[in-house]
Amino acid sequence: MQDEIYKAIAVAVERDEPIVLATVARTRGSTPRKTGAKMVVRTDGTFFGTIGGGCGEAEVWQEAMDAFADGEARIVTVDLTEPTDGDDKICGGVMDVFVERIGGGKRT
């Protein structure tokens, strides 16, 4: 999967199309993916790869869309220790995800 992520990045850069790369930078506790997991988000909202799925991935996706608008890199802390409904914990860990806009001369 990592090779395919890098190919998607290379194609976007070659075409001068902006993308956002989200990379799990640090994990604590039990998380669905570990450090280095990547997800590429395109301007149309489609994405490739995964940083874990579910609500946490949706939160990172939203930050990726914001990064298209402002061009700012950011760290998104995804806390998976809070229950979504009832008493069940999803994973019980925390991920810090680095989100950065790459390529595309003009901001969308």
N, C-alpha and C positions, 0 to 999 in steps of 0.2 A: 504494500500500500504506500509506503514512504516514497518509493521510486515514482509511482503514479502522481503523488502530490507534487514532487519536484518537476515532473514533466508538465503538469498543469500550470505551475508557476512560470516555467520557461516559456510556454506558449503565450501566456498572458503578457509577459514582459516583451516578447518578440512582437506581439501585435499592439503593444502600447495600451493594453486594456488594464484598467485598475482592478485589483483583487485585494482582498484582505486575508492575511494569514493569521490564524489563531493557533498558538502552540502552548501546550501544557508546560509551564515553566517549573512548577513545584507542586508536589502533593503531600498531604498529611493525612494519615489514617487510610481507611478503605475508600478507594475511588475507582470508577469504572475504567479509566485509562491512566497510564502512568506518564511521567515526565517525557517530553519529546513527541507525544501524540499531536497530530496536526489536522487542521481543517481549513480548506480554502473556500472563501465565500465570494461569489460573483455579484456584480452590481444589480442583477435582476433578482437576487435573493437566493438563487440556487447555490448549493454547496457540494463539496467533494471531500471525502474523508470524515473523520469523527473525533471529537474529544470526549465522547461518552454518552451522547444521546440525552433524551429527556429534557426536563426543565432547565438543567444547567447548560446544556447545549443551546437551548433557545435563548437563554440570557446572553451567552457569548455571541450568538448570531445577531441579536439586537445591537450589541456593542459594535459588532463588525459593520452593521449598516450605518451606525453613527460615525464610525471611522471613515467611511466613504465621504460623508458630508464635511467633516472637519479636518481630515487628514492626520489626526493626532493618534499616536500609539498610546496604548493603555494596558494596564494590568487589570484583569477582571477576576475577582475572587468569587469562586463558586462554592457555596457552603452546602454540602450535602448532608449535614447533620440535623437539619430541621425537617420535621415530618411534613409531607405534603397534605395528607389527610389522615386523621386518626393518629395512632401512636407509632405507626411503622416508620422506621428510618430507611431512606433509600440506600445509602452506602455507608454513611457514618464518617466521611472524610471531607477534606477541603482541597480544592485545586486553585492554583493561581495560573491564569491563562494570559499570555502575552498576545495582544491583538495589534497588528500593524498593517497599514495600507501599503501596497506595493504597486509600482508601475502606474501607467496612465498619466500623461502630462497634465491633464486638466482634472480638477476635482469634479465629481458628479453631484 
